[in-house]
Amino acid sequence: MNTIHINESRLLNRMERMAEIGMVNGNGVHRLSLTKEDKEARDLLKTWMLEAGLDLDIDKIGNMYGRRKGETDDAPVAFGSHLDTVGFGGRFDGSLGVIAALEVMETLNDLNLVTNSPLCMVNFTNEEGARFAPDMMGSMVVTAEISIEKAWNATDLKKSDIILKEELERLGYLGNTDPASFRPAAFVELHIEQGPVLEKEQITIGVVESVQGICWTRFVITGEVNHAGTTPMELRKDAGYVVSQIATYCRQLAGEYPGLRTTAGLIELEPNLINVIAGNARIATDIRCPDKHILEKAETALEKFAYECTYGENCEIEISTLTQVDPVKFERRVVASVANSARSLGYTTKRMVSGAGHDAQLMAGVCPAAMIFIPSENGISHSVKEYSSPDDCVAGTNVLLHTVISLSGS
Amino acid sequence: MNTIHINESRLLNRMERMAEIGMVNGNGVHRLSLTKEDKEARDLLKTWMLEAGLDLDIDKIGNMYGRRKGETDDAPVAFGSHLDTVGFGGRFDGSLGVIAALEVMETLNDLNLVTNSPLCMVNFTNEEGARFAPDMMGSMVVTAEISIEKAWNATDLKKSDIILKEELERLGYLGNTDPASFRPAAFVELHIEQGPVLEKEQITIGVVESVQGICWTRFVITGEVNHAGTTPMELRKDAGYVVSQIATYCRQLAGEYPGLRTTAGLIELEPNLINVIAGNARIATDIRCPDKHILEKAETALEKFAYECTYGENCEIEISTLTQVDPVKFERRVVASVANSARSLGYTTKRMVSGAGHDAQLMAGVCPAAMIFIPSENGISHSVKEYSSPDDCVAGTNVLLHTVISLSGS
């Protein structure tokens, strides 16, 4: 069985072909969800799926399913990702997982191999959230994290008169299937790492055990605008100072708690002039951790610190949670299947945590799930510079193939 | 002699009348240097000066001098301020010192009192620097801090085809007198505090002993843009973290060095998104101190800290000095004259440091000088909300009168 491999050139040619849809700068991809580029990508995928003899199915949120019969009528083993991109993204984020899923089907066809369980490949709608919020929408509707009505009513983030449901209809991707009926036996997603770890450690396959929890918090500080030269230090209400302290402490929290990743990427002062004490300041923090308990402890510590700084400076503060996603631990059995497949194929592996969010973490709420990562050059993603080598794309797809075969019982 | 007082209603009426020129929002004043509003203000002042029998004189940078003969031909005792305002300023900043200077002359006229030394009131050109750089231009040309040619060639900060010399000519304020010929025996400037100290301590007269030195520094940090979720902490080059640390340390320096005032009012991150590590960040710091040695020590400490943070985060840094002005210590004799005059008039006094820059600090380079402050409501200045009470304006002008009499030997 270890001698089974995917068809490399078919995989790579299809990735090349898909990357042409919405191509920018001769390399990157601009393919926002439910735009004409997304429709073109979906249409191409549909053609390929039908050519591969898959049973095509579209659900009410536009998720595309391609089913392949098994020996039994058990729940299918499912795998896939998404075809949409951020505004100026790469050709690997999402697309790799979808085209690899198709390649798994094609390889099984070539081998006339029928698995015990049926198989189902998926292209999820609007994973990126770059045009409609929230992100990971397709899998959120499947797992009932949000209702289909709420998803349908989402509006284009830049043109509020464009409604998601109408876009689905216009593009011909408003299906009839109930998303909640998708309850596979397992779900596996192949994706690029979008981080630097695998490349740095020269490892081919990341065996993803968990997805970090995320907490986004906004702190709005109100102080008092004053002259930098004439205002004594003890009479200041310097909102900028409060925000600087929060940003510094946020970063330093990562040294205190194992596994924590902390970022203060957004800071705004008003009036933002060299010789004026800021009267208003805003900061948004991004804290992530695979351990829910640690994430909560860190967030509590950060908020406590923010209150203390604010009161110490006689300012006022408003704190709001922008996003709160619990960490996800993938099921040991599926993770082990990925690891075993990779090792049996001779690839180096590393157990790791996903730093970014993925459809697989939603699917983990309704079935055993796991993910396969391959290296990202320089860790770059959501950029036209995103790159993963053909060898690594092939390796990841081979691991997906063997994982699917193992999970579906061939 | 202590029974001599200025004519309150004349002073206040003239302040009222002057505030009408360029009035905004029924209170504030928009009177940028060498605009038609400034010309109107100058013309009004000129009329008043001529009515008061002063010998009017305009120099090459447009500074207006009003001379009153003394018993001797000694160098004059000089006093004044400026009539220009920031974009949306108040009616007190600058104007008070000019109109009070005129009132001193008028009061002496009323009393038929001829001083031993001649007297000279001044309206300096472009103190604010809000339309042409640098600020304090008129006094800088007088004291040869910049050449007349450089000042003449200054262009409107918003319309680079407008040249200062042509504006002087157009408005009729390009005089023939050599600015460097203005070498008075002493110079005194009455001004609003522009800070909260006098009001807070319920003191009428600030006896200004010195003007803080100023150091403005820009730090530009280059790191690496990366994903907040997928980039391990140890691989980050977070320019935003470096800048937050610099801002925090800048403020905390003020606790380490007596008399230091520190502000980090300008911070900019790129791309400034919640889930992206900032690849570029800029911060500008404003450090002030009346003691040059401490100012230099603090600035050195800040730059050393900035380098350490930058290298600790594997980033790169560029540091540039935007402004560097040495502290000025006013001469003891003139300061004492202000203090004695205020006390003899029964006003409460406080020895203090000027937080902002003033023409008097330039004049201190060529003659003994000092300043008189009166309270600013809530410490607000450079705002249409700027306010000082009529009583305080009168008090300050009385102190100016008695200081001038004392310095000129009546």
Boltz contact constraints between the chains, C-beta under 6 A:
constraints:
  - contact:
      token1: [A, 194]
      token2: [B, 227]
      max_distance: 6.0
  - contact:
      token1: [A, 194]
      token2: [B, 230]
      max_distance: 6.0
  - contact:
      token1: [A, 195]
      token2: [B, 230]
      max_distance: 6.0
  - contact:
      token1: [A, 195]
      token2: [B, 231]
      max_distance: 6.0
  - contact:
      token1: [A, 196]
      token2: [B, 235]
      max_distance: 6.0
  - contact:
      token1: [A, 216]
      token2: [B, 274]
      max_distance: 6.0
  - contact:
      token1: [A, 228]
      token2: [B, 263]
      max_distance: 6.0
  - contact:
      token1: [A, 228]
      token2: [B, 286]
      max_distance: 6.0
  - contact:
      token1: [A, 229]
      token2: [B, 288]
      max_distance: 6.0
  - contact:
      token1: [A, 229]
      token2: [B, 355]
      max_distance: 6.0
  - contact:
      token1: [A, 229]
      token2: [B, 356]
      max_distance: 6.0
  - contact:
      token1: [A, 230]
      token2: [B, 194]
      max_distance: 6.0
  - contact:
      token1: [A, 230]
      token2: [B, 195]
      max_distance: 6.0
  - contact:
      token1: [A, 230]
      token2: [B, 355]
      max_distance: 6.0
  - contact:
      token1: [A, 230]
      token2: [B, 356]
      max_distance: 6.0
  - contact:
      token1: [A, 231]
      token2: [B, 195]
      max_distance: 6.0
  - contact:
      token1: [A, 233]
      token2: [B, 254]
      max_distance: 6.0
  - contact:
      token1: [A, 235]
      token2: [B, 196]
      max_distance: 6.0
  - contact:
      token1: [A, 241]
      token2: [B, 251]
      max_distance: 6.0
  - contact:
      token1: [A, 244]
      token2: [B, 244]
      max_distance: 6.0
  - contact:
      token1: [A, 244]
      token2: [B, 247]
      max_distance: 6.0
  - contact:
      token1: [A, 244]
      token2: [B, 248]
      max_distance: 6.0
  - contact:
      token1: [A, 245]
      token2: [B, 248]
      max_distance: 6.0
  - contact:
      token1: [A, 247]
      token2: [B, 244]
      max_distance: 6.0
  - contact:
      token1: [A, 248]
      token2: [B, 244]
      max_distance: 6.0
  - contact:
      token1: [A, 248]
      token2: [B, 245]
      max_distance: 6.0
  - contact:
      token1: [A, 248]
      token2: [B, 248]
      max_distance: 6.0
  - contact:
      token1: [A, 251]
      token2: [B, 241]
      max_distance: 6.0
  - contact:
      token1: [A, 254]
      token2: [B, 233]
      max_distance: 6.0
  - contact:
      token1: [A, 263]
      token2: [B, 228]
      max_distance: 6.0
  - contact:
      token1: [A, 263]
      token2: [B, 277]
      max_distance: 6.0
  - contact:
      token1: [A, 265]
      token2: [B, 273]
      max_distance: 6.0
  - contact:
      token1: [A, 265]
      token2: [B, 274]
      max_distance: 6.0
  - contact:
      token1: [A, 265]
      token2: [B, 276]
      max_distance: 6.0
  - contact:
      token1: [A, 265]
      token2: [B, 278]
      max_distance: 6.0
  - contact:
      token1: [A, 266]
      token2: [B, 272]
      max_distance: 6.0
  - contact:
      token1: [A, 266]
      token2: [B, 274]
      max_distance: 6.0
  - contact:
      token1: [A, 267]
      token2: [B, 267]
      max_distance: 6.0
  - contact:
      token1: [A, 267]
      token2: [B, 269]
      max_distance: 6.0
  - contact:
      token1: [A, 269]
      token2: [B, 267]
      max_distance: 6.0
  - contact:
      token1: [A, 272]
      token2: [B, 266]
      max_distance: 6.0
  - contact:
      token1: [A, 273]
      token2: [B, 265]
      max_distance: 6.0
  - contact:
      token1: [A, 274]
      token2: [B, 216]
      max_distance: 6.0
  - contact:
      token1: [A, 274]
      token2: [B, 265]
      max_distance: 6.0
  - contact:
      token1: [A, 274]
      token2: [B, 266]
      max_distance: 6.0
  - contact:
      token1: [A, 274]
      token2: [B, 284]
      max_distance: 6.0
  - contact:
      token1: [A, 274]
      token2: [B, 286]
      max_distance: 6.0
  - contact:
      token1: [A, 275]
      token2: [B, 286]
      max_distance: 6.0
  - contact:
      token1: [A, 276]
      token2: [B, 265]
      max_distance: 6.0
  - contact:
      token1: [A, 277]
      token2: [B, 263]
      max_distance: 6.0
  - contact:
      token1: [A, 278]
      token2: [B, 265]
      max_distance: 6.0
  - contact:
      token1: [A, 284]
      token2: [B, 274]
      max_distance: 6.0
  - contact:
      token1: [A, 286]
      token2: [B, 228]
      max_distance: 6.0
  - contact:
      token1: [A, 286]
      token2: [B, 274]
      max_distance: 6.0
  - contact:
      token1: [A, 286]
      token2: [B, 275]
      max_distance: 6.0
  - contact:
      token1: [A, 288]
      token2: [B, 229]
      max_distance: 6.0
  - contact:
      token1: [A, 355]
      token2: [B, 229]
      max_distance: 6.0
  - contact:
      token1: [A, 355]
      token2: [B, 230]
      max_distance: 6.0
  - contact:
      token1: [A, 356]
      token2: [B, 229]
      max_distance: 6.0
  - contact:
      token1: [A, 356]
      token2: [B, 230]
      max_distance: 6.0
